[in-house]
Amino acid sequence: MNINNLNFSLPLEKTEVDIRFDYLNTTKEIKKSSFSSHHHTVYEVYFIENGKMSVCFNDSEITLSTYDILLISPGTVHRVNTCSESLERFNFRFLIKTQSTDISKVPYTICRLSPEIEKEIFQNIKKINHHIPQIEKQWEFYRIKNYFSIITSYIIETLMPQTSDKKDSLSYSNTNKSEIDMYIRLDNFFINNYACQITVSDLAEELNYSKNHVNRLLKKYWGVTFSEKLNETRLKVAKEYLINTTLSLCQIAEKCGYLSLRGFEIFFAKHTGMLPKDYRKIHKN
């Protein structure tokens, strides 16, 4: 099992959610890719085990220190800005399947938990790190899954303060779990390739599907075409670069997949009603 792609479903009692982890990072060193602006259509949570790390959003920057827990909501453009040499962090992403309307819609949350709960969470993170080297063994995997269940139940509680009174947790069929996998695969394709000259044919080839079937999936999950999904991804990243970096407009255009500044300006003006330079002037701190 690949540690950086730890996927499993995790239904939690009385919350009507079904969670699937699509990413787990136990690396103690921050990679350069962490400093690139990006977003996900799933939740991402950071646990600071030691040291400090700052994270930039469109309109703010926050600094996290030891035992801080940051929960980032789907669609929120963010990037790691700085980190201390002593930084040790643990993070993963997960998708919630729920019928509840109580889920918080804020872009990000610093989870405020009691000292006892924080201690329990970080103790379980240490246990996960301890058992990870033996993850290929069935019982080790089950132990890790149990620790994740404890950690995530506390995180979900911050999103859903009013849980269901039903005695049975909501379970989903294998078909729905496969749909979650496909949802994540599609979204990751755009996140990983928005700066490239990609087409629906590239996505179809990666999934080994026909172009028509890929288009149906995009309509099903987001109600958009391939080009609309690509444009949405590029626009969010472009706004982040304009507000939180000093990169030139030409550099931003290139990073967002545009071969010329003029093409980038036309695209940006079409979707925002203003040129990139004007957007930066208005929104830059």
C-alpha positions in Angstrom: 0.0 0.0 0.0 1.3 3.4 -1.0 1.6 5.6 2.1 1.0 8.8 0.0 -2.3 7.5 -1.4 -4.0 5.9 1.6 -7.6 5.3 0.5 -10.3 3.7 2.6 -13.9 4.5 3.6 -14.6 5.4 7.2 -18.2 5.7 8.3 -18.6 7.4 11.7 -21.4 6.7 14.1 -24.3 9.3 14.3 -22.8 11.8 11.9 -24.2 10.5 8.6 -20.9 10.9 6.9 -18.7 8.6 4.8 -15.0 9.6 4.7 -12.4 8.6 2.2 -8.8 9.6 2.6 -7.0 10.3 -0.6 -3.8 11.7 0.7 -1.6 11.3 3.7 1.7 13.1 4.5 3.9 12.1 7.3 7.0 13.7 5.8 8.9 15.8 8.3 10.5 18.0 5.6 8.3 20.5 3.6 8.7 20.0 -0.1 8.9 22.9 -2.5 5.5 21.9 -4.0 3.9 22.9 -0.7 4.6 26.5 -1.5 2.5 26.5 -4.7 -1.0 27.9 -4.6 -3.6 25.1 -5.0 -7.0 24.0 -3.9 -9.0 20.8 -3.5 -12.6 19.8 -3.7 -12.1 17.8 -0.5 -11.2 18.9 3.1 -7.6 19.1 4.1 -6.4 19.2 7.7 -2.9 20.2 9.1 -1.7 19.1 12.5 1.4 20.9 13.7 3.4 18.5 15.9 6.3 20.9 16.4 7.5 24.3 15.1 5.7 26.9 13.1 4.1 27.2 9.7 2.3 30.1 7.9 -0.4 29.5 5.4 -1.7 32.2 2.9 -5.3 32.5 1.7 -6.8 35.0 -0.8 -7.4 37.6 1.9 -5.3 36.6 4.9 -2.3 34.8 6.3 -2.2 32.8 9.5 0.6 31.3 11.5 0.3 27.9 13.1 2.4 26.7 16.0 2.8 23.5 18.0 -0.5 21.6 18.6 -2.5 23.9 16.2 -5.0 22.2 13.9 -6.0 23.9 10.6 -9.0 22.6 8.7 -9.3 23.9 5.1 -12.6 23.7 3.3 -13.1 22.5 -0.3 -12.4 25.1 -3.0 -10.2 27.3 -0.8 -7.1 28.4 -2.6 -4.1 28.3 -0.2 -0.4 27.8 0.0 2.3 27.2 2.6 4.2 30.5 2.9 7.0 29.9 5.5 7.9 27.2 8.0 10.5 26.9 10.7 13.4 24.5 10.4 12.0 22.5 13.3 8.6 22.0 11.7 7.0 18.6 12.1 3.5 18.4 10.5 1.0 15.7 9.8 -1.8 16.3 7.2 -4.3 14.4 5.1 -7.3 15.1 2.9 -10.8 13.6 3.1 -14.2 13.8 1.4 -17.5 14.0 3.3 -20.6 12.4 2.0 -23.6 13.7 3.9 -27.2 14.9 3.6 -26.8 17.4 6.5 -27.0 21.1 5.9 -25.2 21.9 9.2 -21.7 21.6 7.7 -19.7 24.8 8.1 -19.1 26.8 4.9 -16.2 28.9 6.1 -13.0 28.8 4.0 -10.8 27.5 6.9 -11.0 26.9 10.6 -8.4 26.7 13.3 -10.0 24.0 15.4 -10.4 25.0 19.1 -10.5 21.8 21.2 -10.0 21.1 24.8 -6.4 20.3 26.0 -7.5 16.7 26.7 -8.8 16.2 23.2 -5.8 17.8 21.6 -3.6 15.5 23.6 -5.5 12.5 22.5 -5.4 13.6 18.8 -1.6 14.1 18.8 -1.1 10.8 20.7 -3.0 9.0 18.0 -0.9 10.8 15.3 2.3 9.4 17.0 0.7 6.0 17.0 -0.1 6.3 13.2 3.5 7.3 12.5 4.7 4.4 14.6 2.6 1.8 12.8 3.0 3.2 9.2 6.2 1.2 8.5 4.2 -2.0 8.9 1.1 -0.8 7.0 1.3 -3.7 4.6 0.3 -6.0 7.4 -3.4 -6.4 7.7 -3.7 -5.8 11.4 -1.4 -2.8 11.3 -3.7 -1.3 8.7 -6.7 -1.8 10.9 -4.9 -0.2 13.8 -4.1 2.8 11.7 -7.7 3.0 10.5 -8.9 3.0 14.1 -6.6 5.9 15.0 -7.8 7.9 12.0 -11.4 7.3 13.1 -10.7 8.8 16.5 -8.9 11.8 15.1 -11.4 12.5 12.3 -14.4 12.2 14.6 -13.2 15.2 16.6 -12.5 17.2 13.4 -15.9 16.4 11.9 -17.5 17.5 15.1 -16.2 21.0 14.5 -18.0 21.1 11.2 -21.2 19.5 12.4 -22.0 20.7 15.9 -25.5 19.1 15.7 -25.2 15.4 14.9 -27.9 13.1 13.9 -30.0 11.3 16.5 -30.2 8.2 14.4 -28.7 5.1 16.0 -27.2 3.7 12.8 -24.5 5.4 10.8 -25.2 6.1 7.2 -23.6 3.5 5.0 -22.9 3.8 1.3 -22.8 1.1 -1.4 -19.6 0.1 -3.2 -21.0 2.0 -6.1 -21.0 5.2 -4.2 -17.5 4.6 -2.9 -16.3 4.1 -6.4 -18.0 7.4 -7.3 -16.0 9.1 -4.5 -12.8 7.7 -6.0 -13.7 9.0 -9.4 -14.6 12.4 -8.0 -11.2 12.7 -6.4 -9.4 11.4 -9.5 -11.1 13.9 -11.8 -10.4 16.8 -9.5 -6.8 15.8 -8.9 -6.3 15.8 -12.7 -7.1 19.5 -12.9 -5.2 20.4 -9.8 -2.1 18.7 -11.1 -2.3 19.8 -14.7 -4.0 23.2 -14.9 -0.7 24.8 -15.9 -0.3 22.5 -18.9 -2.0 22.5 -22.3 -4.5 19.8 -21.5 -7.6 18.7 -23.3 -10.5 16.4 -22.6 -8.7 13.8 -24.7 -5.8 13.8 -22.2 -8.2 13.2 -19.3 -10.1 10.5 -21.3 -6.7 8.7 -22.0 -5.7 8.8 -18.3 -9.0 7.3 -17.2 -9.2 5.0 -20.2 -12.7 6.3 -21.0 -14.3 7.8 -24.0 -14.4 11.6 -24.3 -18.2 11.5 -24.2 -18.1 9.5 -20.9 -15.7 11.9 -19.3 -17.9 14.8 -20.3 -20.9 13.1 -18.7 -18.9 12.6 -15.5 -17.9 16.3 -15.4 -21.6 17.3 -15.8 -22.6 14.8 -13.1 -20.2 16.0 -10.4 -19.8 19.7 -11.2 -22.4 20.6 -13.9 -19.6 22.0 -16.1 -17.7 21.1 -19.3 -14.0 20.3 -19.4 -13.0 23.8 -20.4 -15.3 25.3 -17.7 -13.7 23.2 -15.0 -10.2 24.0 -16.3 -11.0 27.7 -16.4 -12.4 27.7 -12.8 -9.3 26.0 -11.6 -7.0 28.5 -13.4 -9.0 31.5 -12.2 -8.8 30.6 -8.6 -5.0 30.0 -8.8 -4.5 33.2 -10.8 -6.3 35.3 -8.1 -4.1 33.8 -5.4 -0.9 34.6 -7.3 -2.1 38.2 -8.0 -3.0 38.9 -4.4 -0.3 37.0 -2.5 2.8 37.1 -4.7 5.0 39.6 -6.4 5.3 37.6 -9.6 4.9 39.5 -12.8 1.8 39.2 -14.9 3.8 37.3 -17.5 5.0 34.8 -14.9 1.5 34.3 -13.6 0.1 33.8 -17.1 2.7 31.1 -17.7 2.0 29.4 -14.4 -1.7 29.3 -15.2 -1.2 27.7 -18.5 -1.3 30.7 -20.9 1.1 31.0 -23.7 0.9 34.8 -23.8 0.0 37.7 -21.5 -2.6 38.9 -23.9 -4.4 35.6 -23.8 -4.3 35.6 -20.0 -5.7 39.1 -19.9 -8.6 38.3 -22.2 -9.4 35.2 -20.1 -9.2 37.0 -16.8 -11.3 40.0 -18.0 -13.9 37.7 -19.4 -14.5 36.0 -16.0 -13.9 39.0 -13.6 -14.8 42.1 -15.6 -11.3 43.6 -15.1 -7.7 43.1 -16.1 -5.3 41.2 -13.9 -3.3 44.3 -13.0 -6.5 46.1 -11.9 -7.6 43.1 -9.8 -4.2 43.0 -8.1 -4.3 46.8 -7.4 -7.7 46.5 -5.8 -7.2 43.3 -3.7 -3.5 43.2 -2.9 -2.9 43.8 0.8 
